């Protein structure tokens, strides 16, 4: 069996998923699911780590008011 995919190759696959998406940004769970459909098996945590390190996560909203 082939060993684990190197980080650089997985990052290329993540970027390919993001460029194929019609949306501005995607979350790590949706990217992970699309990678699995494409035949790339990896963990959600690894996808999250790589997306976080390379600033590929979807933009998040700032809270509108402080919680009480």
C-alpha positions in Angstrom: 0.0 0.0 0.0 1.0 3.5 -0.7 2.0 5.6 2.4 0.4 8.8 3.6 0.2 11.7 1.2 2.8 14.4 1.9 1.5 17.7 3.2 2.5 19.6 0.0 0.5 17.2 -2.2 -2.5 17.4 0.1 -2.3 21.2 0.1 -2.4 21.1 -3.7 -5.5 18.9 -3.5 -7.2 21.3 -1.0 -6.4 24.3 -3.2 -7.9 22.4 -6.2 -11.1 21.8 -4.2 -11.3 25.4 -3.2 -10.8 26.7 -6.7 -13.5 24.4 -8.1 -16.0 25.7 -5.5 -18.3 28.5 -6.6 -18.2 30.0 -3.1 -15.8 32.6 -1.7 -14.6 30.4 1.1 -15.2 26.9 2.4 -14.8 25.3 5.8 -12.5 22.4 6.6 -15.3 19.9 7.0 -16.8 20.5 3.5 -13.3 20.4 1.9 -12.5 17.1 3.7 -15.8 15.6 2.4 -15.1 16.7 -1.1 -11.6 15.2 -0.9 -13.1 11.9 0.2 -15.4 11.9 -2.8 -12.4 12.6 -5.0 -10.6 9.5 -3.5 -8.2 11.3 -1.1 -8.5 9.8 2.3 -7.1 11.9 5.2 -8.3 13.2 8.6 -10.4 16.3 9.2 -7.8 17.5 11.7 -5.0 17.4 9.1 -7.2 19.3 6.6 -8.0 21.9 9.3 -4.3 22.2 10.3 -3.2 22.8 6.7 -6.0 25.2 5.9 -5.3 27.1 9.1 -1.5 27.3 8.5 -2.0 28.6 4.9 -4.9 30.9 5.7 -7.4 29.1 3.5 -10.3 28.9 5.9 -13.5 30.7 5.1 -13.9 34.1 6.6 -15.8 34.3 9.8 -18.2 36.9 11.1 -17.4 39.1 14.1 -19.9 38.9 16.9 -22.4 41.7 16.6 -22.9 42.2 20.4 -21.1 40.9 23.4 -22.7 37.9 25.1 -24.0 38.2 28.6 
